Amino acid sequence: MLDLRPVFYALGAFVCMLAVSMLIPALVDLFFGHPDWPTFLIAMFVSGSFGIMMMLATQGSNKQLNLRQAFLLTISVWIILPAIAALPMAFSILDLSYTDAYFEAMSGLTTTGSTVIVGLDDAPPGILLWRAILQWLGGIGVVVMAIAILPMLQIGGMQLFKTESFDTSEKILPRAGQISGAISGLYVAFTAICAILMMLVGLSPFDAIVHAMTSIATGGFSTSDASIGQYDSVAVEMVSMTFILIGSLPFILYLQVLRGRTLALWRDQQVKTFLIALLTLILVVAVWLMVFKGFTITEALRYGGFNIVSIMTGTGYASTDYGQWGSFSVTLFFFVMFIGGCAGSTSCGIKIFRFQVLFKSMKAWINKTIQPNGVFIPRYNGSPIARDVQSSVLSFLILFFVILIALTFLISLTGVDWVTAFSGVGTALANVGPGLGDIIGPAGTFKPLPDTAKWLLSFTMLIGRLELFAVLVLFTPTFWRG
């Protein structure tokens, strides 16, 4: 019998943490004189009471989680916390339905960046900050999950990093808890540096903090409907792009750099492949814009570079409406959003390492076909890739596209056109943000979609953030039988 008490105790602690976070936007609304500040206090009281009751009801239970409990807690946190985080938005003067509020909260915590809010420029400052806080918390949550939880659960090839995350990490710091603490400290430091630089290039302190939080989290929530393009500033875009890239690299490698392994980042195959792919795509888009759209080389590199970085890492900022660049660019951007950044970062998507494992495995299989008596062993960072990792990655990729097609079909049944349905599911599954078309493109919002479609997309964001298997395993009878 699965003991749920440790799960509920830990879940209650997470809810309390989120409730305390609501005090910050309440104080911001109060500081700016906005009348919406009591909504955060009401939501804080309701959610805090709920969290405390959960902890009191399960007090004294065994705090050590086994494998099944870790699965259940991971999924429960990413379902319940958006439900709690939606309360201030549902209570606010924005007058969002609970469906819209939950969609927005799920988009925030999963660092997707899709929004249903129209008129961000006039939205309460507390709500704008709350959205940024959700993405910031979701970003560090993703990093810790990728380092401590997903490798243990052997999800989608993440077991490839089990030894790397713990054996190698323990040479840096003695325990996984300390590693998480050190990474959190690093995350805070990056955010603070980004905010300072944003202010130095002309942003107000409020805008600088919001964009710093959502840049390092590769989330993409902005304070304006025009996104980062509202500033029309090369300096702002460069600062944001720099910290988006920082957030897209494995945080465990930053710790290794700080502890003396100065070349740890540059020796990592995943990082090198990611940067090479990014640079290649930027050059392709820049050439396209110069040849077919008449951009100067400076404009092409500026707009092409920023938007490729934003989409590939799953951030979802837009410095311009790239939907107007033509079918080639739109199609390229659509496929690029599935790539993602590095494992162990705040970015999303399929992740670079899975493509590396797939290509190295395919190369070994082809060589084996040509030379049946030869021995060909695919390697990653100098180590052989285990069979279970190869099978896990292949299963992940197949399941990814099966889910993409199945959910596209379901959402199309709600009356949504195929382009919107397909790109909406794609951007939700890859946790990117904007889709394609006039409705959910970089200049649109998800507000016009039917409620059923929004709930389906919320579920899609969840399974995309949790690497598919962590959610789907709950639907197997074996899990509940133990």
C-alpha angles and dihedrals in degrees: 000000000000111000106221098182097090089047093052092045093053091042090053089053091052091049091051090050091052091047092055089051089062090070091071098061089041090059091045092053089047091050092051091045094243114155093220095082097098090063090068092049091051092048090046092053094047096046094039091053090049092050094047092049090052091051094046092048092055099034114139095027121132107279094201112101124213123209097273092046090050089053092049095045093049092053095040092054092054092048101041100040094059088049089055095039090054093064099082091048092048091049095044129099088259084082094214119176114243088252091057092043092051091047090051093047093047089048089052100047093044088048090234097135100210111140140197095191116110116199102028090168089068098036120119111274090231091059092047090051092044091056089051092048090052091053092045092051090043091052096055089041090056092050094050091044092051092049103038110022115026096052089052091050090049093227123174095336094313088127083079086078097044094098093033093051097047114018093043092038093052088061086061100041127005102238139031090238090059090048090055090048093050092048090049090052090050090048091053091048093051090049092051093048091049092050092051092049091047090055091047091056092053111276121133114251091254095050091042093055094045094049093043091055094047094042097054089042089050085228106129104211109147137184094243139052086235090060115207088340090076089082096047087205127143090201094054091047092049093050092047093046091050093055093041086058091047089052091049095060125080109277092208088067091057088059090051090051091051090050093056106276092116095173096047093109096047094047095053112103093211093054093047093049091047094052094044091050091047094049092047093051092047091053092047093052093043092053090048092052093048097045102038105022102037096240119157115242090255093051092044094052092043099049097029093046097048096045095045090051091046095049099039093051091046094244096126100205114147124204090185139000098277088179085083094058096087139261096295094057094042092050092046092049090050093056094039092059090066093059099070129178134282129314112258092035134101092254125100142204127090091315129236096255092063091057089048092051091046095050094043091049092047090050091052092048092049092048090048090052092051094043108028093181094050126099114229119176119185112224135199119197088346096306126105114258109238120233092242090055092051092049092045093052092047091049090049093052094047092047091046093060094039089056090045092056096040095050092044088057092048094049092047087059089064089066098265116139118251097250092052093043095048096044092041092055091042094052092044094048091047091041092231108131118222121061132193132285135036095297105051100010123120090282096045140062137226091244096104094056119105117261091247090057091049092053090048091049091048088055089047091054089051097052091042092054093046094050095253100266096067090065101034092052088071089066093061118094089217091067093057093043090053 
